[in-house]
């Protein structure tokens, strides 16, 4: 099944979780800019070195870096595989660049799904998040515990709280979302591309609502 969509949501809105479920259902490519950047940091690549301080401080990586990275990445997509964009675009200049890239490769977006979650709910959710520093898998102290206390199920590494999951940084990232990313909601609404979803339901109910909006 081929879908071509963007998922928009504040950090901690659950868009990564929904993107993975959509990928499992459709077999489409899941492109998560946060994952690409964290992998670049782990492997100490040039991109990782450029991005690290921005990410640790909960700031957006500058548009030119992200746009170059995504231009390269998007060359590999086609309308048969389809794609789920998770974390890109995050600013109006990024959205305009994406429009240009898609026009160049002759692909049309199906929908932009906005997962709407309040700051209070996000702070509650992020408070218990744990991440494996080696493979990137995430857990939650209460809702999604590892099999063995504080150790990754996949590789046994000791779990950490990501720098950008600390409460002050979470609030900063939410503020950045409001000022830089929320304008995209109006941008895509004007183009009649937007589907808004209540992100404060349980994971499966949110997924069902997304699937219905996408008419899958
Ligand atoms: P995420 O995992 O999507 O929450 O992304 C983690 C961090 O990566 C963000 O807080 C930003 O610092 C950076 N990042 C990810 N995607 C973008 C983007 N499209 N534009 C700028 N920075 C980004």
Boltz pocket constraint, residues with backbone or C-beta under 6 A from the ligand:
constraints:
  - pocket:
      binder: B
      contacts: [[A, 11], [A, 12], [A, 33], [A, 34], [A, 35], [A, 37], [A, 51], [A, 54], [A, 55], [A, 56], [A, 58], [A, 59], [A, 60], [A, 61], [A, 62], [A, 66], [A, 86], [A, 87], [A, 88], [A, 89], [A, 90], [A, 91], [A, 94], [A, 164], [A, 173]]
      max_distance: 6.0
